Amino acid sequence: MSNNRRPAYATIAIIAVVIIATAAVILWFKPSNDVNSTSTKPSVSDNESSESVITELAAGQVVKATMTPSQSQFVTGLENLPRSLKGTQIDGEIIIDENKQLVVTEGLRRLFDYFLSALGEEEDATIFARVESYIRHHTPEPAASQAVTIFNQYVAYLKALPEIEKRYGNLQLQATKSGELDLNAVSQQKQDIANLRQQYFDKPTITAFFGAEDNYDNYSIEMVRIDQNKQMSDAQKQAARQDYISRLPENATKSNIMQQANISELMTRTEQMKARGATPEELYNMRRELVGAPAAERLAQVDQEDANFDQRFTQYETQKNRLLSQGVDAAQAQIQINQLEQQLFNDTERKRLDGYAALQRQQAANNP
């Protein structure tokens, strides 16, 4: 179960990417899965300097509900969790270097968002106290105080952000109704957000917290810009998309963008090829080129299953319409239709019938 309900930062959809840079550090402390237990630091061996440490919290740790003191009194920060966080895994981490200085990562922001996702269930002051207790219980100084400071800055930033979103919201709504996204407004909104971030964070924190997000935003904006260019042919647009992606720096963000682009291209080309009657072999070869042989084989299997379902659905609709046109008792007709459904479809497929029939009607209306 994921509880990382991050606020929206721009109109463009954002895919969170975790980029954690750790070097010359070793395990300092990891919270026990039992949040009722008292946490202690592990001993340091003779061959291991106590100055070379790392705090890496909540990597897969499962939170268990506790009934210890009131929500305003925390030791670990995990006491008496709100309902939405009970039984979930803590998202994010706190990392320090060999001098116990905080290493700011995107994962620290995810940790903040994890607890902030309970806003509305808990009072602001309760959540803030919970986060500070969690940080100080699991992190040595000076990293603990550094993390608390950044958390306070992050909260102030989030409180200031809605004013910018409100300022541009109506403009984007009007642009969307007109059929196109106002990219000038999007760019100005992003610039205003960048200026706001500079008021609260230093440059390394901005990069760590928002760098991957900004990369995806820029990619999405450029893809919309290309798509809305009426002077370019489809082939030119595709070439422009590929050129933009090829010039991205080699990192995890680029890899994910390339995968996303391949999937988008796969869907588009599959629809085009099926529309002109491409053979299964032609579809397989195209898919193998884009996503590899194993995925192409799985997609071919899906095609076969879909074709089989279509055939049975056509048979079902024909016999169903025949029953309804015979003028028999409605209740008796429904019994026979139910029997027909059980003969032709399994339990999962029967749940699809109404939606699939509606889709077929919609497609028929769009293509008379």
N, C-alpha and C positions, 0 to 999 in steps of 0.2 A: 504494500500500500504506500503510495507516495503522498507526502503532505507538503511538498515544496510548491506552494501556491504563490508564485512570485507575482507582484503587481505588474501591470502592463507599462512598458516604458515608451513605446512608440506605436504607431499604427501598424507597422510591419511586424509580422509574426516572428518570434524569437525562439530559437532552439538553444537551450542551455547546454554548454559544453564545458566539461571540467578539465582544466589544465593546471596540474599541480607540479611545481618545480621544486624538487628537494635534492640537495647535494651535500655530501660530507656531514650527514646527520644520522643518528641511530635512535632506536626506540627509547623514549623517556617514560611514557605512561599511557596506558590505555584503560579506560573505565571498565570496571567489572560489569558483566551483563546483569548482575543483581544490583539494582540501584539502591537497595536498602543497606548494602554492605558499606563499610567504611573503606575508602580507597587509600592505598598507600603506594609510595613510589617503590619500584623494584630496586634491589640493591645493584650497585655498580661494581663490576669486577675489577681486579687489580690492573688488567690490561685495558681498561676502558675509562677514559677521563670523564668525570662528572660534568665537565664543561661542554662535552660534545653530546648533545641530547636533542631529541625531537618529541614534541607532543603531537600525536595524531589521534584525534578523538572520533568516536562514533562511526568508525568504518564497519558498518553492518551490525552495530550494537542494537539490541532490541530493548525498547523502553518498556518497563513493566509498571503498571499503576501502583502507587503507594498511597497509604492513608496517613502518612506522617504529618507533622505540624501544618498549621494553616497556610494557605497559598501565599501569604505575605511573609512567611518565614521559610527560607530555603537554606540548605547546606550544599547539596549537589546541584540544585536547580531542577531536579527531576521529580521532586516530591509532588504527589497529588496532581498529576498531569490532567489537562482538560481532555474531554472525551475524544476529540479529533486526533490527539497525539498518543492516546493509550494503545499499546501493542504495536507501535510503529517503530521503524528504524530511524535513528537520528541521522539526518543528512548533513554532510559537510565535515570539516575538520579544522583544528587549530594546529599550525605548524610553527616551530621555533628553530632557530639555528643553534650552532654550537655555543653561542654566547647568551642563549636564552632570550634573544631578541625575536620579536614576532616576524614571521615570514607571511606577508599578506598574499592570499590566494583567492581564486574564485570560490573555492570550497568554504572559506570563512564567510563569504556573503551567503552561501547556501545554508550554512549553519544558522545565521541570523534569520533568514527567511523561514527556516523550519519552525522556529519558535514564534515568529511574528505571524505565521499562518493561523495562529489561534486567536488573533485579534477578533473581538466580538464575543468570544467565549470567555475570555478573561479580560480584566481591566488592563489598560496600558501599563500602569504602574506595576502590576503583578508580573506581567511578561518581562518588563525591563529588569525587575529584581531577579526573576528566574534566570534570565540570560547572564546577568552579571555574576550571580552565584555559580552558575555552571562554568563560566570562564575561570573564575578565581579558584574554584575547587579543583579544576583539572589542569591548570596552567601555572607555571612558575613565574615569578617576577624577573625582569620587567615586562615580559610578554603579556602577562595577564592585564596589566593596566593599559598597555598599548591596545589590546583587543577591545577592552571596555570603551576606551576613547573612540575607536573607530565605530563601534556599535552605536554610540550616542550620535556620532556624525551621520551615520547611515539612517538612523531614525529621523533626524532633522531633515535630511535630504528627501526622504520619502514623504514627509509632511509638506514639503515645499513643491513636490512634483505635480500634484493635481492641478495647481494653478496654471501650469504650462499646458497640461493636457486639456483643461477646460478651454483655454484660449484658442486652441487649434481644433477642438472637437467638431464645432459647427462647420468650419471650413471643409474639413475632410468629409463630413456627412453630405454637404452640398456637392462636393466633387464626385463622391461615390454615386450619388443619384444621377449625375450627368453621364456616368458610364466610365469615367477615368479618374485615376488618382492624381491629386494635385501634388506633383513631385516638388515644386518650389516650396509649398507649405510644409511638406514632410522634411525637406532639407533645413528649412528655417527652424522647425520644431526641434530637430536633432541638434542644431547649433545652440538653441536656447537651453536644451538639456545639458549639453557639454559645458556651457558656461555655468550652469547651476552646480554641476559636479565639481568644478574648479573652486567653488566657494566653500566646499565641505571637505574635499579630499586632496591629498597630494598626488602627483602624477603616477607614481608606482601603484598606489591603491586604485586609481581610476583604471589603469591598464589591467590590473589583476581582477577587479570586480566586473568591469564592463567591456574588456577588450574583445573577447570572443563574441559577445552579444553585438557589438558594433560591427564586427566583420560580417556577421549574418545580415544585419540591417543594411549595410552597404551593398552586399550582394543582392538582397531582395529588391532594393531600390533600383539598382542597375538593371535587373531583369525586367522590372515593370517599365523602366525607361525604354528599353529595347522593344518590349512588347507594344508599347504605345506609339512607337515611331511609325507613322503611316508612310514614310518615304522608303521603307525597307521592305524587301520581299521576305517571304518565310525563310528562304535559304540564307539570305543575308542576316536575318535575325538569329538564326541558329549559329551561323559562323561568329557573330558578335558575342553570343553567349559563351561559346567555347573559347574565344579569344580572351574574354574577361577572366574566366576561370583559370586558364593557363597562366595568367600573369599574377595570380595570387601566390603569396609565400607558401612554401612547403611546410604545412603543419596539420594538426588534427582538424582544424576548421576547414581547410581546403579539402581534406579527404572526405569529410562529411558532406560538404557542398557538392563535390563531384559525385558522390553516391546519390544524393538527392537529385542532381541534374540528370543522372543516368536513369533514375526511376521515372522522372517526368518525361524524358525523351522516350523511354520504353513504352509508357502508356500512350503517348501521342502516336508513335509509329505503329503500335499494335492496332489502334483504332483505324488508322489510315490504311494499313495493309489488309485488315479484315474487311473494310468497306469495299476494297477493290478485288476481293476474293483471293487473297494470298493463300498458298498451300501451307499445310502444317510444317513442311520442311523449310519453306521460306521464313515463316515466323520463327522457327527454331534457330535458324542461322542468324537472324537479326538479333534475337535475344541473347544468343551465345556471345555475340560481339559486344553487347552492351553490359551484360551482367554475369557472363560466364556460363559454362556448360551445365553445372549442377542446377543453377537457378532456371536455366532455359528448359531443362528436363522437367523440373517441378511445374513450370508454367504450362508446358505441353500437357502434362497430366491434368492440370486444372482445366485446360481447354476441353479435354476429352470428357471430364466430369460435367462441365457446363453444357456441352453438346448433348450428353445423355439426359441431363435434367430437362433441357429444352424440349427434347423429343417426348419425354414422358409428360411434360407440362402441356404440350400441344394435344396429346392424346387425352389428357385429363379434361382440358377445356372443351374439346369436341364432345366427349361423352357427357360432360356436365350440362352443356347447352342443350344436348338432345333430351336429357331428362327433364330439364326445365321447360322445354317447348312442348312436351307431351301432355301438359295440362293435368298431371296427376296431383294428388294431394301434396301440399307443400311440405308437410312433416315427413311423409313417406319419401318424397324426393330428396329431402335433406339426409335421411338415413342412408339412402343409396349413394349420395355424394360422399358422405363420410366413409362409407365402405370403399368407395373408389379411391379416395385419398390414401387410405391405409394400404390398399393393394399396390399403389404406384410409388408411394413416398415413405421414407422413414420419418421418425419423430422430428428430427432436426429440419428436414426438408419441408415438412408440413407447416412449420412455423414461418416458412418463407413464402408460402403460396399467395397470401393476400398482398404482401408488398411487391412480389414479383408480378402479379397480375396488374397492379397499379402502374408499375414501371412499363410494362408492355403497352398499356393503354396510352401512357404519356408519350412513348416513343412513336406509337401509331399516329397520335395527334400531331406530333412535330414533323412527321414524314408521311403526309397523306398520299 
